[in-house]
Amino acid sequence: MTVELAWQGELRRIGLWAMLGLLVGVWVDSLAWGLCAATVPYAFWHTVQAYRLTKWLSGGRLSEIPEATGLWGSIFEGIYSLKRRNRKRKRRLAAIVSEFQASTAALPDAAVVINRDEEIVWFNQAASRLLGFGTQRDVGQRIGFLLRSPDFNRYIESGDYESGVEIAAPNNEDVTLNIRLVPYGNQQRLLIARDVSHLHRLEQTRRDFVANASHELRTPLTVLSGYLDMMEQEGDSELDGWRTPILEMRNQAHRMQRIITDLLKLARLETNTLDVGLEPVDIADVVRELEDEARELSQGRHTLEFSAQPQVFVTGRRSELYSCLSNLVFNALQYTPEGGSISVRWWRDERGAHFSVRDTGIGVSSRDLPRLTERFYRVDVARSRETGGTGLGLAIVKHALERHQGELEIESEEGKGSCFTCHFPLERLQEQAA
């Protein structure tokens, strides 16, 4: 029965009860008593139907639809159809959720759903294996209570999830996890944890090989350079025809020594910890030392300007900070043509302390900027060889800054110069020496 027919039948029923009430009222000589006698049975019938509906909705099975006629029959049939559609929709959703859980359970990476309050809503089997989560007891717990890592806490509070963070697994310190958060939905986040221990082992093997190879190459290179220097200083006329080859071999040997020295610096930066040997470093004093060396190297070929705010100290190692800052200054000297200008500045503001080197040199194209801090990457290989560059200077700068919680910002335009800026956070600074 359609809704229109049900309402038409109900209106006819109301009309019949009203006419019956009028007849009763005429018979008893009281219109009020007649209408009351007609209304009470009609209201009682509706009350019974409402009771049947409530009982059915509160616990009745879907197949046990109450039988009724007229408007109530249409209501029962409409609710029955609605419940049947909802049941089919729930089955489809349950199938989708089951398929999703089965697919995520097969993932080798841990997946954890976190709500806006940083509470765990759901996690897959890999999360139990990699993160040590239980089956049910950890659902509803705050993620920070289970992953007790300062690096992870800083990462989740920062709100910047473009890159991930690496921490040790809470149930196995020998396992290194790369964790990344992906925001979605209504302030929810999906945590993805991946085991990157094998990558760390490969990286450690590479570092050990570079350090050992560099160390082993130092001795034969030192011997070779010594003999070449001796042959160059020898006054024997029989060697006159070999002066140019000897000079070239000596220059290349010295260049290899510089490469090995830089490789050993990188190896020390990557392997040594920064927990011991820290001191307040007066960067203004480092800038004055760099100014003396820069003016001696430039020999008046460049316009040099140095300025340093005094009494701003960085907690760290002076040798590493000197290597970091000196590489930027000496690079500017190498890649700025004669007559160019170089400006070096050290200052502090409300965000931290900053060291910048601005030059009017050859500059770098936007294509090469992202790769400048890679080992052995050179924008102009021929010019780097002419100037004696090793391609490791900016890699040393990057690693030294990371060990001091700093960041390197590079601005450059090809043919117009560059600006390299080192940013140090406030927690690394001291107003005066300890």
C-alpha positions in Angstrom: 0.0 0.0 0.0 1.3 3.4 -1.0 1.6 6.3 1.5 -1.1 8.3 -0.3 -3.6 5.5 -0.1 -2.8 4.8 3.6 -3.4 8.5 4.4 -6.6 8.6 2.4 -7.9 5.5 4.3 -7.0 7.1 7.6 -8.8 10.3 6.8 -11.9 8.3 5.9 -11.6 6.4 9.2 -11.4 9.7 11.0 -14.5 10.9 9.2 -16.5 7.7 10.1 -15.5 8.0 13.8 -16.5 11.7 13.8 -20.0 10.8 12.2 -20.4 8.0 14.8 -19.6 10.5 17.5 -22.2 13.0 16.3 -24.9 10.2 16.1 -24.1 9.1 19.7 -24.2 12.8 20.8 -27.7 13.3 19.2 -28.9 10.0 20.8 -27.7 10.9 24.3 -28.5 14.6 23.8 -24.9 15.6 24.4 -22.5 16.4 21.6 -19.4 16.3 24.0 -20.3 12.8 25.2 -20.7 11.7 21.7 -17.3 13.0 20.5 -15.6 11.5 23.6 -17.2 8.1 22.9 -15.8 8.2 19.4 -12.3 9.6 20.3 -11.4 7.2 23.1 -11.6 3.9 21.0 -9.7 5.6 18.1 -6.9 6.9 20.5 -6.7 3.5 22.2 -6.2 1.8 18.8 -3.4 4.1 18.0 -1.8 3.6 21.4 -1.8 -0.1 20.9 -0.2 0.2 17.5 2.5 2.6 18.9 3.2 0.0 21.7 3.6 -2.7 19.1 6.0 -0.5 17.1 8.1 0.4 20.2 8.3 -3.3 21.2 9.4 -4.3 17.6 12.0 -1.6 17.4 13.5 -2.3 20.9 14.2 -5.9 20.3 12.1 -7.6 17.7 13.7 -9.6 14.9 13.6 -8.2 11.4 11.4 -11.0 10.1 8.8 -10.5 12.9 7.2 -7.5 11.4 3.8 -6.7 13.2 0.7 -7.1 11.1 -1.4 -4.0 10.7 -3.7 -2.3 8.2 -4.1 1.3 7.0 -1.6 3.9 8.0 0.2 1.7 10.6 0.6 -1.0 8.1 2.4 1.5 5.8 4.6 2.6 8.7 5.6 -0.9 9.6 6.4 -1.7 6.0 8.5 1.5 5.6 10.5 0.8 8.8 10.9 -2.8 7.7 12.3 -1.7 4.3 14.6 0.8 6.0 16.0 -1.7 8.5 16.6 -4.2 5.7 18.5 -1.6 3.6 20.5 -0.7 6.8 21.3 -4.3 7.4 22.6 -4.7 3.8 24.7 -1.6 4.2 26.2 -2.8 7.4 27.1 -6.1 5.8 28.8 -4.2 2.9 30.7 -2.0 5.4 31.6 -5.0 7.5 33.0 -6.7 4.4 35.0 -3.6 3.5 36.4 -3.3 7.0 37.2 -7.0 7.1 39.0 -6.7 3.7 40.9 -3.6 4.9 42.0 -5.3 8.1 43.1 -8.4 6.2 45.1 -6.3 3.7 46.7 -4.2 6.4 47.5 -7.3 8.4 49.5 -8.5 5.5 51.6 -5.3 5.4 55.2 -5.6 6.7 54.9 -2.1 8.1 53.1 -1.2 11.3 49.9 0.8 10.9 48.2 2.6 13.8 45.1 4.8 13.7 45.3 7.7 16.2 42.3 10.1 17.0 42.4 13.8 17.7 43.4 13.1 21.4 46.4 11.0 20.3 44.7 7.8 21.5 45.1 4.5 19.7 41.9 3.5 17.8 43.2 0.5 15.9 46.5 -1.2 14.8 47.5 -4.1 12.7 49.5 -7.2 13.5 52.8 -5.6 12.4 52.3 -3.0 15.1 52.3 -5.8 17.7 55.5 -7.1 16.3 57.4 -3.9 15.7 56.0 -1.6 18.4 55.1 -4.2 21.0 51.4 -3.3 21.2 49.0 -5.8 22.8 45.8 -7.0 21.2 43.2 -5.0 23.2 44.8 -3.6 26.2 46.6 -0.8 24.3 43.5 0.4 22.4 42.5 3.7 23.9 46.0 4.4 25.3 47.8 7.6 24.3 50.5 6.9 21.8 53.0 8.9 23.8 52.6 6.5 26.7 53.7 3.6 24.6 56.3 5.2 22.4 58.5 6.9 25.0 60.9 8.6 22.8 61.8 12.3 23.0 62.3 12.5 19.3 58.9 11.0 18.6 57.2 13.3 21.1 58.8 16.4 19.5 57.8 15.1 16.1 54.1 14.5 17.0 53.8 17.9 18.7 55.5 19.8 15.9 52.6 19.2 13.5 55.1 19.1 10.6 54.7 15.6 9.1 56.3 16.1 5.7 59.3 14.0 6.9 59.5 11.1 9.3 61.5 10.5 12.5 63.7 7.5 13.4 63.6 6.0 16.8 64.6 2.7 18.4 61.8 0.1 18.7 60.3 0.1 22.2 60.6 -3.6 22.5 64.0 -4.0 20.9 66.7 -1.3 20.9 68.6 -3.0 18.1 65.8 -2.3 15.7 65.5 1.1 14.2 62.1 2.3 13.0 61.2 5.1 10.6 57.9 6.6 11.8 55.7 8.9 9.7 52.3 10.4 10.5 49.7 11.0 7.8 46.8 13.3 8.8 43.3 12.4 7.4 39.6 12.7 8.2 38.5 14.6 11.3 41.8 15.4 12.9 42.8 11.7 12.8 46.3 10.5 11.9 47.7 7.2 10.5 51.0 6.2 11.9 53.3 4.1 9.6 56.3 2.5 11.2 58.9 0.8 9.0 61.9 -1.3 10.0 65.0 0.4 8.6 67.6 -1.5 10.6 69.1 -3.1 7.4 69.6 0.4 5.9 71.4 1.6 9.0 73.6 -1.5 8.9 74.4 -0.8 5.3 75.1 2.8 6.1 77.4 1.8 9.0 79.2 -0.6 6.7 79.7 2.2 4.2 81.0 4.6 6.8 83.4 2.0 8.2 84.7 1.2 4.7 85.2 4.9 3.9 87.0 5.5 7.2 89.2 2.5 7.0 90.0 3.0 3.3 90.8 6.7 3.9 93.0 5.8 6.9 94.9 3.1 5.0 95.5 5.5 2.0 97.0 8.2 4.1 100.3 6.4 4.7 101.2 5.5 1.0 100.1 9.0 -0.1 102.3 10.6 2.5 105.3 8.6 1.3 104.5 9.4 -2.3 104.0 13.1 -1.6 107.3 13.2 0.3 109.3 11.7 -2.6 107.6 14.0 -5.1 108.5 17.1 -2.9 112.1 15.8 -2.7 112.3 15.3 -6.5 110.9 18.8 -7.1 113.5 20.4 -4.9 116.3 18.3 -6.4 118.7 20.5 -8.4 119.8 17.6 -10.6 119.8 18.7 -14.3 118.7 15.2 -15.3 115.3 15.9 -13.8 114.7 19.1 -15.8 112.6 17.4 -18.3 110.4 15.9 -15.6 109.7 19.1 -13.7 106.2 19.6 -15.2 105.0 16.0 -14.7 106.5 16.0 -11.1 104.7 19.2 -10.3 101.4 17.8 -11.7 101.8 14.6 -9.7 102.5 16.5 -6.5 99.4 18.7 -7.0 97.2 15.7 -7.6 98.8 13.9 -4.6 98.0 16.9 -2.4 94.5 17.0 -3.8 94.0 13.3 -2.8 95.3 14.1 0.7 92.7 16.9 1.0 90.0 14.4 -0.1 91.1 11.8 2.4 91.2 14.5 5.2 87.7 15.5 4.4 86.5 11.9 4.2 88.0 11.3 7.7 86.2 14.5 8.9 82.9 13.2 7.6 83.5 9.8 9.1 84.2 11.3 12.5 81.1 13.5 12.2 78.9 10.5 11.4 80.3 8.1 14.0 81.2 10.2 17.1 78.5 11.3 19.5 78.2 14.9 20.7 77.5 13.9 24.3 81.0 14.6 25.6 83.6 17.3 25.1 81.0 20.1 24.7 81.9 23.7 25.5 80.5 27.2 24.9 82.1 28.3 21.6 82.5 32.0 21.0 81.5 32.3 17.3 82.6 35.9 17.2 86.2 34.7 17.9 85.9 32.1 15.2 84.7 34.8 12.8 87.7 37.0 13.6 90.0 34.0 12.9 88.2 33.3 9.6 88.6 37.0 8.7 92.4 36.9 9.1 92.6 33.7 7.0 90.2 35.0 4.3 92.1 38.2 3.9 95.4 36.3 3.6 93.9 34.0 0.9 92.2 36.8 -1.0 95.3 39.0 -1.2 93.1 42.0 -1.9 91.3 40.4 -4.9 87.9 40.6 -3.2 86.0 43.1 -1.1 85.5 41.4 2.3 83.1 42.5 5.0 82.9 40.7 8.4 80.6 41.5 11.3 79.9 39.4 14.4 77.7 40.1 17.4 79.8 39.5 20.6 78.9 37.4 23.6 76.7 34.9 21.7 78.1 31.4 22.4 77.0 28.1 20.8 77.3 24.9 22.9 79.2 22.3 20.9 82.7 21.5 19.7 84.9 24.3 18.4 86.7 22.1 15.8 83.5 21.0 14.2 81.9 24.5 14.2 85.1 25.9 12.7 85.1 23.3 9.9 81.5 24.1 9.2 81.8 27.8 9.0 85.3 27.9 7.4 84.0 25.7 4.5 81.4 28.3 3.7 83.8 31.2 3.8 86.6 29.5 1.7 84.0 28.3 -0.8 82.9 31.9 -1.3 86.5 32.9 -1.9 87.0 30.1 -4.5 83.9 30.7 -6.5 83.8 34.5 -6.4 85.8 36.1 -9.3 88.3 38.8 -8.7 86.7 42.1 -7.9 83.7 40.5 -6.3 82.4 41.0 -2.7 81.9 38.7 0.2 79.9 39.5 3.3 80.1 37.4 6.5 77.7 38.0 9.3 77.0 36.5 12.8 73.9 37.6 14.8 71.2 36.6 17.1 67.4 37.3 17.2 64.3 35.9 18.8 64.5 32.7 16.7 68.1 31.8 17.4 71.5 32.6 16.1 72.5 32.8 12.4 75.8 32.7 10.4 75.5 33.9 6.8 78.0 34.1 3.9 76.8 36.2 1.0 78.9 36.5 -2.2 78.7 37.8 -5.8 80.2 34.7 -7.3 79.1 32.4 -10.1 76.0 31.2 -8.3 74.1 28.0 -8.6 71.1 27.1 -10.8 67.8 26.0 -9.1 68.3 22.5 -10.7 71.5 22.0 -8.7 70.5 23.5 -5.3 68.8 20.3 -3.8 72.0 18.3 -4.4 74.7 20.7 -3.2 75.2 18.9 0.1 75.7 15.5 -1.5 79.2 13.9 -1.3 81.4 14.7 -4.3 78.6 16.6 -6.1 80.0 19.5 -8.1 78.1 22.0 -10.2 81.2 22.7 -12.4 83.6 19.7 -12.3 86.3 21.4 -14.3 86.3 24.6 -12.1 86.3 22.5 -8.9 89.4 20.7 -10.0 91.1 23.9 -11.0 90.4 25.4 -7.5 91.2 22.2 -5.7 87.7 21.5 -4.5 87.0 18.0 -3.1 83.2 18.1 -3.4 82.9 17.3 0.3 82.8 20.8 1.9 79.1 21.3 2.0 78.5 17.7 3.1 80.8 18.5 6.1 78.8 21.6 6.7 75.5 19.7 6.7 76.6 17.0 9.1 78.3 19.4 11.5 75.1 21.5 11.6 72.9 18.5 12.2 75.1 17.5 15.1 74.5 20.9 16.6 70.7 20.9 15.8 71.3 23.5 13.1 69.9 23.9 9.6 71.5 25.1 6.4 69.6 27.5 4.1 70.8 28.1 0.6 69.8 30.9 -1.7 71.5 31.3 -5.1 70.9 32.5 -8.6 73.2 31.5 -11.4 75.5 34.3 -12.4 74.5 36.6 -9.5 75.9 35.0 -6.4 74.8 32.9 -3.4 73.9 33.2 0.3 74.5 30.3 2.7 73.0 30.7 6.1 73.4 28.5 9.2 70.6 28.6 11.7 71.2 27.5 15.3 68.2 27.0 17.7 67.8 28.9 20.9 68.5 25.9 23.1 72.0 25.7 21.7 72.9 29.3 22.7 74.4 30.9 25.7 74.7 34.6 26.3 78.1 34.3 27.9 80.8 31.7 28.5 80.2 29.3 31.3 
